[in-house]
Amino acid sequence: MNPRTDAQPVRIAEQPVRIALLTTGGTFEKTYDETDGSLRNIGSVLDKVLASIRLPSLALRHIPVMSKDSLDLTDADRARIVAAVKDALRDADGVVIIHGTDTLALTGEALHREPGIPPRPIVLTGAMRPYEFRDTDAYQNLIEALLACRLVSPGVYVAMHNQVLRFPGVIKDRTRGTFIRAAPTG
């Protein structure tokens, strides 16, 4: 006889994980202008994306940093991203950065080299197809980045396309349209 058969299950109150979501632009956030047929970074679409997915036990704070195609990012822009990450980590358990994929690896390397980054997960992600496209990878990549932020050890990562890779040594493989570990040199 089990004396606990009529007992209620024990529930442990779980504190939400505090994630700062920094947006910088890139393909993930490009919007279609039907007047001229162009795709542009004109503002963040993150709030629309977040409204369509279920995220229990996460406390999210959206921090717009900039809205640029990553090919247009300068060293000063990367320094601004690094400063925003440092600031966000003061009261966050981790950071997810929405970033353009063309130069995401450069920003990941800059964050990896930066002294004074608190020991928490920093996860970059992006999309090969804009959020507004029917076949976008934006949802999948954002969800993977948020989950990675909860599970990985402190460090700088990219999370996209069903994989999480730790910096340094991550590059974009343009042929396969995803990120891979760089081949060892020497």
GIDANOR-V83713 format. One line per field, one symbol per residue. ss: DSSP state (A for helix, B for strand, O for the rest). phi: phi as a letter, one per 30 degrees, with the letter a starting at -180 (. if undefined). A space follows every 50 residues. Layout:
ss = ???
phi = ???
This chain:
ss = OOOOOOOOOOOOOOOOBBBBBBBBBOAAAOBBBOOOOBBBOOOOOAAAAA AOOOOOOBBBBBBBBBBBOAAAOOAAAAAAAAAAAAAAOOOOOBBBBBOO OOOAAAAAAAAAAOOOOOOOBBBBBOOOOOOOOOOOOAAAAAAAAAAAAA AOOOBBBBBBOOBBBBOOOBBBBOOOOBBBBOOOOO
phi = .cdcdcddddccdcdddccccccbjieecdcdcddbiccbccldcedddd dcbcbdicccbdbdcabbdddcdcdddddddedddeddddbbdabccdbd ddbedddedddddddidedbdbbcaaadbeedddcdcdeedddddddedd cddelcbcbahiabccddjcbdcddciacbdddecj
